[in-house]
Amino acid sequence: MADPESRDARLGCLMAAAQGGDAEAYRELLEAITPRVRRWVRRRGGFLGDGSVEDIVQDVLLSLHAARATYDPARPFVPWLMAIVRNRLADHARTYARRGSRELSLEERVTSEGAEAKFSQADPWMAGALARAILVLPEGQRQAITLLKLQELSLKEASVLTGHSVGALKLSTHRAIAALRRALGGSSR
Amino acid sequence: MRTDALIASLAQGVQPVETLSRPWVRAARWAGPVAAYVGLFILGSAPAGTLTLSFGDRRLVLEQAAALLTAVTAAAAAFATVVPGYRRGIVAVPVLCLVAWASLVAAGIADEGGGGSLGTLCGETDWMCAVTILGAALMPAVALRVAIMRGAPLTPSTTAMCAGLAAAAAGSFAVSAVRPVESSAVVLIWHCGTVLMLAGAAAGAGRYLLRWPRASKV
């Protein structure tokens, strides 16, 4: 089995050939990286579901195709590819978070935080208020609360998906919870 | 579409591509036509006799050099950010140049006798200056966008901020060359301030200005 360095060098050679228009080398490259990309995506974006994983893999392949002129054959291939994968994952996570916060299934979305009893199915009006309050949070806070509290990702997973540091995510979550408390505190019946 | 079918179709249609040059080379290529444009702008707008006067002023020359350096380093940073896996530290270079430029201008305020200058800073407005910088920055900005879109703007806000900074600094350089009599306080607010604002606005609009990947490229 080839060591990672020579495997990376081989991928770099294939990409360089693809930049020259070699269709066979390009096919070999895409076929070689697809299982690896799929593994990375599954590991980091598994919560998105199998269909989404394959969507992201295809999105990565399309992005790689569009960005192929930016690859410098003198540099390692895998970090270049990883940057594209990270970016596509983060984009999909953002879209997912936005869609999730717009299409709140309230029973699923209510958090296990202290507010749970207050905002459960027992009080659908309050749950609706919570959904609306989440919608009007600034994007960073909404993303943090959605990924960490609603989808219950770990800080590390959310950090990989968003590209934000763990500290920044903690701060955003703290601010989001404070903002939700303020919003809901003023809207109790 | 199945992934294997997508691979087959991508491989079948692959065309040779010209790899992008290093960011500094690309920045130098951008700077060439922009320098010609700025030269024409200065020649077309400067009142007779003022150019000699402006280039004889040592402090102005230093400030102009800092503005130019900010423009070129910001352009290089913008080009670097469209290569996946770029080193993030590159973005700090134009920011440091901008800080150096603003520091030179601030030192000028002290030379002019701080208090008076600060009075000017609070009392004087020069919207025309900001509008002229914006106008002068348009061509460099358009040229940068065209060049940037050959790469992969994966972090559009950062790329657009660098591009906005480059174009605005080039615009400020041109405007300073033809309006050399301004006080340092005015330069700090209406030149450095405008440059900062334009860079911030570009960062905010980055996602829309640098949409990627474009359908035509895929």
HADDOCK unambig.tbl for C-alpha pairs under 7 A between the chains (distance, minus, plus):
assign (segid A and resid 19 and name CA) (segid B and resid 16 and name CA) 5.22 0.50 0.50
assign (segid A and resid 19 and name CA) (segid B and resid 17 and name CA) 5.28 0.50 0.50
assign (segid A and resid 20 and name CA) (segid B and resid 16 and name CA) 4.42 0.50 0.50
assign (segid A and resid 20 and name CA) (segid B and resid 17 and name CA) 6.37 0.50 0.50
assign (segid A and resid 21 and name CA) (segid B and resid 14 and name CA) 5.78 0.50 0.50
assign (segid A and resid 21 and name CA) (segid B and resid 15 and name CA) 4.72 0.50 0.50
assign (segid A and resid 21 and name CA) (segid B and resid 16 and name CA) 3.95 0.50 0.50
assign (segid A and resid 23 and name CA) (segid B and resid 11 and name CA) 5.01 0.50 0.50
assign (segid A and resid 23 and name CA) (segid B and resid 12 and name CA) 5.99 0.50 0.50
assign (segid A and resid 23 and name CA) (segid B and resid 14 and name CA) 6.05 0.50 0.50
assign (segid A and resid 26 and name CA) (segid B and resid 11 and name CA) 5.60 0.50 0.50
assign (segid A and resid 27 and name CA) (segid B and resid 7 and name CA) 6.48 0.50 0.50
assign (segid A and resid 27 and name CA) (segid B and resid 8 and name CA) 6.74 0.50 0.50
assign (segid A and resid 27 and name CA) (segid B and resid 11 and name CA) 5.10 0.50 0.50
assign (segid A and resid 30 and name CA) (segid B and resid 7 and name CA) 6.40 0.50 0.50
assign (segid A and resid 58 and name CA) (segid B and resid 3 and name CA) 6.24 0.50 0.50
assign (segid A and resid 62 and name CA) (segid B and resid 218 and name CA) 6.11 0.50 0.50
assign (segid A and resid 63 and name CA) (segid B and resid 213 and name CA) 6.44 0.50 0.50
assign (segid A and resid 65 and name CA) (segid B and resid 218 and name CA) 6.42 0.50 0.50
assign (segid A and resid 66 and name CA) (segid B and resid 213 and name CA) 6.45 0.50 0.50
assign (segid A and resid 66 and name CA) (segid B and resid 217 and name CA) 5.31 0.50 0.50
assign (segid A and resid 66 and name CA) (segid B and resid 218 and name CA) 5.19 0.50 0.50
assign (segid A and resid 67 and name CA) (segid B and resid 151 and name CA) 6.35 0.50 0.50
assign (segid A and resid 67 and name CA) (segid B and resid 152 and name CA) 5.46 0.50 0.50
assign (segid A and resid 69 and name CA) (segid B and resid 17 and name CA) 5.81 0.50 0.50
assign (segid A and resid 69 and name CA) (segid B and resid 18 and name CA) 6.08 0.50 0.50
assign (segid A and resid 69 and name CA) (segid B and resid 19 and name CA) 4.47 0.50 0.50
assign (segid A and resid 69 and name CA) (segid B and resid 20 and name CA) 5.95 0.50 0.50
assign (segid A and resid 70 and name CA) (segid B and resid 19 and name CA) 5.98 0.50 0.50
assign (segid A and resid 70 and name CA) (segid B and resid 20 and name CA) 5.55 0.50 0.50
assign (segid A and resid 70 and name CA) (segid B and resid 83 and name CA) 5.53 0.50 0.50
assign (segid A and resid 70 and name CA) (segid B and resid 151 and name CA) 5.81 0.50 0.50
assign (segid A and resid 71 and name CA) (segid B and resid 19 and name CA) 6.90 0.50 0.50
assign (segid A and resid 72 and name CA) (segid B and resid 19 and name CA) 6.99 0.50 0.50
assign (segid A and resid 79 and name CA) (segid B and resid 85 and name CA) 6.13 0.50 0.50
assign (segid A and resid 80 and name CA) (segid B and resid 84 and name CA) 5.31 0.50 0.50
assign (segid A and resid 80 and name CA) (segid B and resid 85 and name CA) 5.11 0.50 0.50
assign (segid A and resid 83 and name CA) (segid B and resid 84 and name CA) 5.34 0.50 0.50
assign (segid A and resid 83 and name CA) (segid B and resid 85 and name CA) 5.05 0.50 0.50
assign (segid A and resid 84 and name CA) (segid B and resid 84 and name CA) 6.22 0.50 0.50
assign (segid A and resid 87 and name CA) (segid B and resid 154 and name CA) 6.41 0.50 0.50
